[in-house]
Amino acid sequence: MTTLKFIGTFILSAIGILVTGCTEPKNPNELVTAYIPAEISDKVFVATFPRCNNNDAGDFNEFSTKHLRLKFQAKTFSGNPSNSYHCPSEKLGMVFYTDLRPLYRLIDSNKTDGEIVEKVVRGKDYFYNTFPPESLIEKTLNIERFYADSTQEMLVIDGMPNQTSPLKLMFTTYGEGGLGNFHNYYRLSTLLDDDFKLQYKIRIMNDDYNQRFNLSGYNTQFAQDFQNIIAVNGRVLDHPEIIQGFVDNNERVIEFFKAHRQIVTKTEFNKINDADHTIE
């Protein structure tokens, strides 16, 4: 028997779940569990994290959500080989938000032999849904580079060594203004258990930043090297060894979330809801 004891849930601001009255201070290390039902399968993602990682966690009448937003230090997913983390604090540096949500039900319709065949968009194809084919700038066997807008580009990475999940990397290109703060971090998206999308950020942990917050043990040289390339000529596809750094880091992030989650079916989820949050 696996018992999942619920203390509360995470707020989903997008659908306006209301917080009930709360007068006593909450223990930041108290575990809070949320259920995120998939939209394209029978899976339910069960995530359990300390209250301090929750975005305005409280006590709710509902315990399922379609959008889980968590708070982590910028260093948590930035070259952090031990996957250690603390409750967010300005004393430890910048705080980033990490979003977990189910994949939307996108349908790809193809006409074959006079018949329309519909299939749910999965895998790396899911990252293309807002990018028309003409947005593709160049590609190699495992990396595709897309034009996003006048200030941004996107890489879609799949099939690199040791890669288990496709990865999308959004980055800001260099204009006449040169280097800015927005070049010190990168926005990434990956898939968890095929049916859920995780969005997070990597921050370049350079010497100045580490000394400012008395940090050590973090290695984001791959992100620094990436910044150096896009600052000079943008030929990032010529440097798969740098891209591999993002892939290896992403695999650690995936393992981190797997260590804090369970996958149940919607039938099991309904039993939990009907049996005082206990699953047989």
Salt bridges, closest charged atoms under 4 A:
GLU30 OE1 - ARG51 NE 2.86
ASP59 OD2 - LYS26 NZ 2.94
ASP99 OD1 - HIS67 NE2 2.66
ASP99 OD1 - ARG69 NE 2.95
GLU138 OE2 - ARG145 NH1 2.65
GLU138 OE1 - ARG235 NH1 2.95
GLU144 OE1 - LYS124 NZ 3.76
GLU153 OE1 - ARG145 NE 2.63
ASP193 OD1 - ARG261 NH2 2.96
ASP195 OD2 - LYS43 NZ 3.35
ASP195 OD1 - ARG122 NH1 2.72
ASP238 OD2 - ARG235 NE 3.16
GLU241 OE2 - HIS239 ND1 3.26
